[in-house]
Amino acid sequence: MNRSTLDLWVGFFVAIGIGALLFLALKVSSFSGIQMKEAYILQARFDNIGGLKVKAPVRSAGVLVGRVTDIHLDNETYEALVEMHIDERFRFPKDTSAGIYTAGLLGDQYVGLQYGVDASPLATGDTIKKTQSAVVLEQLISQFLFNKAAEGQDTQ
């Protein structure tokens, strides 16, 4: 094999490697996924959203049904108001509940929707009433250490 052919093959494999890294980066960032033609807007209020970010996925039963589009603090209730765009194909009952979960042990956070049993569906602009805030690992660790320290004082 001459030098130019070898250089061509090396360049070819480098290009494939860069393409594979780009593909993995897009998959990890959840850039690809649901293609929403029509969407409706839902809101939910949480005491603590942890590390939830705009463009985070909204899932129901593990299926991607929408995206978080806005997060801001309500100055009256001091709760985080999360706005979500949900694909029109997915309709949820009025008693649907929302929770903030973590994908894996150290993964990104997402909003999970659990179906209710009410017959009437949520409409655009509605607010989900039942919510569960994010579990913050640092708070759990500090609470555990505080309880252990309190147990140590009780035995003395």
trRosetta pair geometry for C-beta under 8 A, 3 or more apart (Angstrom, degrees):
i j d omega theta_ij theta_ji phi_ij phi_ji
1 5 5.0 -119 -169 85 93 126
1 6 5.5 109 132 -57 120 92
2 5 5.3 92 59 11 73 104
2 6 7.2 -139 100 -5 36 94
3 6 5.7 -60 -150 38 31 112
3 7 6.3 31 154 -19 67 107
4 7 5.6 -51 -145 37 33 113
4 8 6.4 39 152 -24 63 104
5 8 5.5 -51 -150 32 33 115
5 9 6.6 31 153 -16 64 103
6 9 5.9 -54 -150 36 32 109
6 10 6.4 32 153 -18 65 107
7 10 5.7 -54 -145 38 32 112
7 11 6.3 34 155 -19 65 107
8 11 5.8 -56 -149 38 28 112
8 12 6.3 34 151 -24 63 106
9 12 5.4 -50 -147 32 33 116
9 13 6.5 26 158 -12 66 104
10 13 6.1 -58 -149 40 30 105
10 14 6.3 32 153 -20 65 108
11 14 5.6 -54 -144 37 31 113
11 15 6.3 33 155 -20 65 105
12 15 5.9 -57 -153 34 28 111
12 16 6.6 27 151 -16 63 105
13 16 5.5 -49 -145 37 37 113
13 17 6.3 41 153 -21 65 104
14 17 5.6 -53 -149 36 32 114
14 18 6.5 32 153 -18 65 104
15 18 5.8 -52 -146 36 31 110
15 19 6.4 34 153 -19 63 107
16 19 5.6 -55 -149 38 31 114
16 20 6.3 33 153 -21 65 105
17 20 5.7 -53 -146 35 31 111
17 21 6.4 30 155 -17 64 105
18 21 5.8 -53 -148 37 32 111
18 22 6.4 34 152 -19 64 106
19 22 5.7 -55 -149 37 31 113
19 23 6.4 35 152 -21 64 106
20 23 5.6 -52 -148 35 33 115
20 24 6.4 31 154 -16 65 105
21 24 5.8 -53 -146 38 32 109
21 25 6.3 34 154 -21 65 106
22 25 5.7 -53 -146 35 30 112
22 26 6.5 27 156 -16 63 105
23 26 6.0 -59 -152 37 28 108
23 27 6.4 26 153 -17 64 108
24 27 5.6 -56 -145 38 33 112
24 28 6.1 30 158 -18 68 108
25 28 6.0 -55 -143 38 28 108
25 29 6.2 16 161 -9 64 113
26 29 6.1 -62 -140 45 28 103
26 31 4.5 -78 -157 51 78 125
26 32 5.5 58 150 -16 110 102
27 30 7.8 26 176 -73 32 34
27 31 7.8 -65 -55 36 19 85
27 32 6.6 -27 -91 37 55 114
30 33 6.0 7 -175 -33 75 139
30 55 7.5 155 91 145 111 94
30 56 7.7 58 73 -142 155 39
30 57 5.6 -114 -169 -43 150 110
30 108 7.3 -110 -11 64 130 154
33 57 7.0 -117 -172 -103 169 116
33 64 5.1 -82 -178 138 120 171
34 64 4.7 -147 -41 122 114 116
34 65 7.2 120 -94 -129 158 8
34 66 7.1 -75 79 -83 164 23
34 67 7.4 -159 58 -38 123 96
34 87 6.0 -116 178 -56 134 133
36 39 4.7 31 166 -60 138 110
36 66 7.2 52 -74 -116 145 65
36 67 7.9 -125 -6 6 141 105
36 85 6.7 144 110 134 170 114
36 87 4.6 -135 -111 -101 101 84
36 88 7.5 122 -160 2 93 79
37 88 7.4 -63 73 25 79 120
38 87 7.6 85 80 -162 59 56
38 88 3.9 3 99 -16 101 143
39 66 6.7 117 -145 -124 119 103
39 85 4.1 35 152 177 146 99
39 86 6.0 148 -161 68 88 34
39 87 5.8 -52 -103 -97 82 32
39 88 6.0 -123 -91 -38 26 79
40 85 7.4 153 73 -153 24 60
40 86 5.7 -28 64 61 76 91
40 88 6.1 99 -17 -94 93 72
40 122 7.9 159 113 113 133 90
40 123 7.0 -105 -177 -179 144 42
40 124 3.9 -118 -160 -82 99 91
41 69 7.6 -70 -123 39 98 140
41 83 6.2 -13 -165 -170 105 99
41 84 7.1 146 -154 77 55 47
41 85 6.0 -32 -95 -98 66 62
41 86 7.6 158 -100 15 16 82
41 124 5.0 61 39 -158 75 84
41 125 5.9 45 82 -62 103 46
42 66 8.0 90 30 97 110 173
42 83 7.6 158 84 -155 41 52
42 84 5.0 -19 65 63 88 100
42 86 5.6 31 1 -12 115 124
42 92 7.7 8 -82 48 157 131
42 122 5.9 30 -105 145 118 142
42 124 7.7 -103 -60 -129 57 41
42 125 8.0 -35 -102 29 36 8
42 126 5.9 -23 -125 72 78 80
42 127 7.4 134 -174 -109 70 27
42 128 6.1 47 170 -32 117 100
43 81 6.1 -10 -168 -174 115 92
43 82 6.8 150 -157 79 60 50
43 83 5.3 -26 -100 -100 82 65
43 84 7.3 170 -88 18 31 77
43 125 7.5 -3 -4 -167 108 35
43 126 7.3 -163 32 102 80 37
43 127 4.5 -36 79 -106 99 76
43 128 7.0 -161 91 12 44 75
44 81 7.8 158 80 -154 37 50
44 82 5.1 -18 62 61 85 102
44 84 7.2 19 4 -4 103 118
44 98 4.4 -60 -119 61 160 154
44 111 7.2 145 41 -148 147 136
44 127 6.6 144 -90 -165 36 71
44 128 4.2 -16 -95 52 96 110
44 131 5.1 133 179 -91 109 128
45 74 6.9 -22 -124 -4 113 142
45 77 6.9 -4 -159 99 143 148
45 79 4.4 44 -175 128 104 140
45 80 7.0 148 -156 75 55 49
45 81 5.7 -23 -99 -99 75 65
45 82 7.6 176 -87 17 24 78
45 127 6.8 20 -15 -171 95 122
45 131 6.2 -162 74 10 54 155
46 49 5.0 106 86 -72 140 78
46 79 6.4 156 68 -178 31 97
46 80 4.9 -24 64 63 89 103
46 82 6.3 29 1 -10 113 119
46 100 6.4 43 -127 -22 157 126
46 131 5.3 -123 -89 150 72 141
46 132 8.0 -6 -124 91 100 23
46 133 4.8 129 -172 -104 97 77
46 134 7.2 54 172 -10 142 80
47 79 6.1 -58 -91 -124 41 92
47 80 7.6 20 108 17 5 91
47 133 4.5 -60 54 -69 89 145
48 80 7.3 85 -125 4 13 126
48 133 4.2 71 50 -178 79 132
48 134 5.5 -106 114 47 89 86
48 136 6.4 -72 150 -32 141 119
49 52 4.2 -82 167 32 105 121
49 71 6.6 -171 117 -150 176 133
49 80 4.5 -86 -25 92 119 166
49 82 6.5 139 -107 -64 134 122
49 100 5.9 162 -146 -84 58 163
49 109 7.7 141 166 118 74 152
49 133 7.1 -96 -69 -150 35 82
49 134 5.6 70 -176 -9 23 124
50 100 6.0 174 23 131 116 140
50 102 7.8 -83 128 -68 161 101
50 109 5.6 144 90 -76 123 163
50 133 7.7 136 -26 166 91 81
50 134 3.1 -100 -16 120 119 159
50 135 7.4 7 -71 58 139 32
50 136 5.4 -174 -106 -84 94 83
51 108 7.5 -119 109 -148 113 58
51 109 5.3 143 75 0 80 126
51 134 7.5 173 20 -177 58 165
52 56 5.4 -85 -161 -1 77 165
52 68 6.7 143 170 -74 107 175
52 71 6.6 154 108 -94 104 151
52 82 6.9 -25 127 -108 148 134
52 100 5.6 -85 -59 -139 129 130
52 109 4.7 -88 -81 98 67 127
52 110 7.7 135 -121 -91 93 14
52 111 7.1 58 -135 -55 135 85
52 134 6.6 -156 -29 -58 105 138
53 56 5.2 126 62 -47 65 104
53 68 7.2 142 99 79 40 136
53 71 7.6 -112 -149 3 25 145
53 108 7.5 -64 24 -160 112 111
53 109 7.6 124 5 58 74 95
54 68 5.7 -134 -132 111 39 98
54 69 6.6 26 -152 -170 93 19
54 70 6.5 20 -111 -94 111 27
54 71 6.0 -134 -65 4 81 100
55 67 5.7 -18 -142 -173 43 120
55 68 6.4 -53 11 66 13 81
55 69 7.8 64 -68 -99 49 42
56 67 7.1 144 71 -158 37 67
56 68 4.4 18 49 19 86 126
56 108 6.6 -163 -127 154 98 115
56 109 6.2 -17 -146 93 147 70
56 110 5.2 -170 165 -109 103 58
56 111 6.7 106 109 -8 114 84
57 64 5.3 -73 -156 -124 121 97
57 66 7.7 128 -168 83 55 45
57 67 6.4 -50 -112 -104 39 64
57 68 7.8 -13 30 -4 7 87
57 110 4.5 -16 70 -131 84 125
57 111 7.5 -152 105 37 49 70
58 64 7.4 94 69 -158 53 59
58 65 5.6 -72 105 70 93 82
58 66 3.9 -12 55 70 127 89
58 67 6.2 -133 2 -65 96 14
58 68 6.4 133 -51 -48 97 69
58 84 5.0 78 -67 -156 151 133
58 86 6.5 -80 94 -95 148 81
58 110 6.8 -179 -90 179 27 93
58 111 4.6 -18 -115 71 78 106
58 112 7.9 173 -162 -83 56 21
58 113 6.5 36 174 -19 98 111
59 62 6.0 -5 175 -136 125 14
59 63 6.2 148 -156 67 79 34
59 64 5.8 -44 -98 -92 81 44
59 65 6.4 128 -127 11 27 88
59 110 5.6 40 3 139 108 136
59 111 7.3 158 24 84 64 53
59 112 5.5 -26 73 -108 88 68
59 113 7.2 -174 91 21 37 78
60 63 5.9 -30 68 58 68 89
60 65 5.0 15 12 -12 104 142
60 90 6.9 154 34 -171 140 142
60 92 7.4 -156 -92 -90 156 117
60 112 7.0 127 -93 -166 45 61
60 113 4.3 -38 -85 69 101 96
60 114 7.3 169 -137 -81 86 28
60 115 7.0 81 -167 -44 125 85
65 86 5.7 2 138 -148 98 87
65 87 5.7 -124 -173 27 60 102
65 90 4.4 -52 -150 42 117 170
65 113 6.9 -65 54 34 142 131
66 84 5.2 82 122 168 135 102
66 85 5.3 -170 -163 94 108 52
66 86 3.9 -67 -64 -103 146 49
66 87 5.7 -151 -76 -11 77 70
66 90 7.5 -124 -36 57 99 133
67 84 6.9 175 90 -153 32 74
67 85 5.6 -2 57 54 80 95
68 71 6.6 18 167 -50 123 100
68 82 5.9 -52 -137 -171 111 104
68 83 7.2 108 -163 78 64 51
68 84 5.5 -46 -102 -99 52 79
68 111 6.2 122 -66 -7 108 124
69 83 5.2 -60 66 105 91 99
69 84 6.5 142 7 -122 87 22
69 85 5.0 67 -37 -17 130 101
70 81 8.0 -8 113 109 95 88
70 82 7.5 161 88 -157 57 40
70 83 4.0 15 53 43 97 121
71 80 6.2 -6 -168 -175 95 107
71 81 7.3 160 -152 81 46 52
71 82 5.4 -5 -105 -107 82 70
71 83 7.4 -146 -66 22 41 75
72 80 7.5 161 87 -153 22 64
72 81 5.7 -18 67 58 72 98
73 78 6.9 -4 -176 -143 103 45
73 79 7.5 164 -151 85 62 26
73 80 6.1 -44 -97 -100 61 57
73 81 7.3 140 -126 12 10 85
74 77 4.7 12 102 44 128 92
74 78 6.7 -93 80 -33 77 13
74 79 5.2 3 38 57 117 73
74 80 7.6 -176 2 -105 85 8
74 81 5.0 91 -47 -34 101 115
75 78 7.4 23 -151 -73 23 59
82 98 8.0 -156 73 140 130 149
82 111 6.7 163 139 -81 150 141
84 111 6.3 -101 -87 64 141 158
86 90 5.9 -103 170 76 104 106
86 92 7.4 -71 -176 -2 164 116
87 90 5.3 69 74 14 90 100
91 121 4.4 -32 177 -137 111 143
91 122 7.4 176 -168 45 68 74
92 96 4.2 9 163 -56 120 155
92 113 6.1 -70 -108 165 151 138
92 115 6.4 -140 -141 -111 83 69
92 116 7.6 78 172 20 85 88
92 121 6.5 112 70 -152 35 83
92 122 5.1 0 77 17 89 118
93 96 5.6 143 66 -43 66 87
93 115 6.3 75 19 -167 105 76
93 116 4.3 -119 84 67 121 95
93 117 6.5 -131 95 60 172 9
93 118 4.0 150 174 61 117 84
93 119 7.0 42 -128 -12 113 6
93 120 6.9 94 -150 73 74 43
93 121 6.1 -79 -101 -106 38 50
93 122 7.1 74 127 -23 13 83
94 116 6.9 -71 72 65 46 145
94 118 4.4 -64 46 97 89 157
94 120 5.2 18 -22 85 121 92
94 121 7.0 152 -44 -176 71 10
94 122 5.8 142 -95 -70 51 70
94 126 7.4 -103 -124 -176 78 151
95 116 3.1 169 88 -171 87 163
95 117 6.5 -23 65 39 132 58
95 118 4.3 129 3 -17 102 117
95 129 7.7 -42 -127 47 52 113
95 130 7.1 38 -173 3 65 128
96 113 5.6 4 174 -172 122 101
96 114 6.6 162 -162 78 70 49
96 115 6.0 -42 -110 -126 90 31
96 116 4.9 -117 -64 -8 42 100
96 122 6.4 -62 21 -30 126 130
96 128 5.9 -67 90 -128 91 111
96 130 7.6 -161 109 51 36 105
97 113 7.4 156 82 -154 42 53
97 114 4.8 -10 60 55 92 104
97 116 6.9 109 -16 -64 76 97
97 128 6.9 127 -134 174 26 116
97 130 3.7 -54 -109 101 94 116
97 131 6.8 -180 -166 -82 76 31
97 132 7.0 49 163 -12 113 97
98 111 5.7 -10 -168 -174 108 105
98 112 7.0 150 -156 78 55 48
98 113 5.5 -23 -100 -99 75 68
98 114 7.7 -167 -77 17 29 75
98 128 4.7 80 -9 112 119 156
98 130 7.2 142 21 93 62 65
98 131 5.0 -17 70 -112 89 81
98 132 7.3 -161 101 27 47 71
99 111 7.4 150 77 -157 35 58
99 112 5.0 -20 64 61 87 100
99 114 7.3 31 3 -12 107 110
99 131 6.8 153 -84 -167 48 56
99 132 3.7 -4 -112 59 97 110
99 133 8.0 -47 -146 18 68 11
100 109 5.6 16 178 179 98 121
100 110 7.5 169 -151 84 60 29
100 111 6.0 -37 -98 -100 65 60
100 112 7.5 164 -101 15 14 83
100 132 7.1 -147 21 96 65 73
100 133 6.3 -15 29 -174 117 33
100 134 3.9 -51 96 -73 130 82
101 109 6.7 161 85 -151 34 73
101 110 6.0 -25 65 63 84 77
101 111 7.8 121 20 -127 80 14
101 112 4.9 32 2 -16 125 125
101 134 7.9 -157 -61 -120 18 74
102 105 7.5 14 124 -175 126 10
102 106 7.7 -34 170 -127 129 9
102 107 5.6 139 169 65 79 80
102 108 7.4 -180 -148 100 66 22
102 109 5.3 -44 -95 -95 64 72
102 110 8.0 134 -110 18 20 73
102 134 7.7 84 -48 -153 91 99
102 135 7.5 -88 -9 58 114 95
103 107 3.4 -85 84 114 79 144
103 108 5.6 9 31 58 115 66
103 109 7.4 -168 0 -96 79 21
103 110 6.1 55 -42 -1 104 115
104 107 3.7 94 46 -20 100 120
109 134 6.2 -12 -141 -118 147 129
113 128 7.7 -121 -122 -110 98 156
122 126 4.5 -143 -162 67 90 147
122 128 7.3 -20 -109 -79 149 79
123 126 5.3 107 55 -30 61 116
128 131 6.3 104 109 -67 104 93
135 139 7.9 -135 -175 61 57 113
135 140 6.7 30 175 -45 98 125
136 139 4.3 70 82 7 103 111
136 140 7.0 177 89 -11 54 84
137 140 5.7 -56 -151 36 36 112
137 141 6.3 33 155 -18 69 106
138 141 5.8 -54 -147 37 32 110
138 142 6.3 26 157 -15 66 108
139 142 5.9 -56 -143 40 30 107
139 143 6.1 31 157 -19 65 108
140 143 5.8 -56 -146 37 28 111
140 144 6.3 31 155 -20 63 107
141 144 5.7 -54 -149 35 30 113
141 145 6.4 26 155 -15 65 106
142 145 5.8 -54 -145 40 33 109
142 146 6.2 37 154 -22 65 106
143 146 5.6 -53 -145 36 31 113
143 147 6.4 31 155 -18 64 105
144 147 5.9 -56 -150 36 29 109
144 148 6.4 27 153 -17 64 107
145 148 5.6 -53 -145 37 33 111
145 149 6.3 34 155 -20 66 105
146 149 5.8 -55 -148 36 30 111
146 150 6.4 30 152 -19 64 106
147 150 5.6 -54 -147 37 32 111
147 151 6.4 36 152 -22 65 103
148 151 5.6 -50 -149 33 33 114
148 152 6.6 37 151 -21 63 104
149 152 5.6 -52 -152 32 34 115
149 153 6.8 32 151 -17 64 104
150 153 5.8 -54 -151 35 35 110
150 154 6.6 39 151 -24 65 104
151 154 5.7 -53 -150 31 34 114
151 155 6.8 30 156 -19 65 104
152 155 6.2 -56 -152 31 31 108
152 156 7.2 31 153 -24 61 106
153 156 6.0 -55 -156 25 37 113
